């Protein structure tokens, strides 16, 4: 009983953080078989939070990473803004991070054998967020981009 | 120095002494405020985990001691800054009935925790946690999350996120000085001797 009471009290405090990162995908992208298609994802972080960049400067930190299902298209390139080197009270060395709103530009090549018509680029984004005083565990979220494939 | 000259000097000295006494009292009050009263404290949930050597570890083993129970992970920057503080507390207060227990919430387990604690020169008991233990302690998610547990195995304070070293140290000392929930004046005076 005591454990339950403790659990609910602390959980109430924790749940207030909720999700600190959002990804907004375009409503639809268009592409042709065996051609490149570009997708811009808008990523937003709650004020006060940061995520490690894709190139963290500490081997123990969890990098920002996309993985994609390659059923209809193969990922070719990921373009991210230059990470910020921020100093935080908990780190004597600057930390390579993203903060605020930023864009991830992805390039895919649509497979020659992909079926014509509506499809989806589906993938996952793994990230790990902190603020100046605490960190949230690494999370993986689903990303889906509607893709209309022409000949 | 004339008597007239001495009076202001004594007055200033008196003010300084009074101010210092007041600061000390305020500081003690703050610690009392952070540490829950004995009747408000809830028992710290029991757990059974294994340490780096595969030995079973349970909170029951620490009954009678003041315990600092720290949930952390290798990917948590704020946790990293606390580890040397906790190592210092372990060394400084272990002979007075104090112990630190670290519970890592790294999904990869010992493969990442062992090299990290070696690198950080951790001198206290380290365990790798799981979802069950995390749930018992409120679904620990934000790290660091730290509980300070009294000699009766009850949670005297809980901190989510990084707090200052002095906050922890004051709480530990307050609980070490406490006898049955009240400050042990006898123990304090023995230490002063």
Interface residues (C-beta under 8 A of the other chain):
Chain A: X2 X3 X5 X6 X7 X8 X9 X10 X11 X13 X14 X17 X60 X61 X62 X88 X89 X90 X91 X95 X128 X130 X132 X133 X134 X135 X136 X137 X138
Chain B: X42 X43 X45 X73 X74 X75 X76 X77 X78 X79 X80 X81 X105 X107 X112 X116 X135 X136 X137 X138 X139 X140 X141 X142 X143 X144 X145 X155 X158 X160 X161 X162
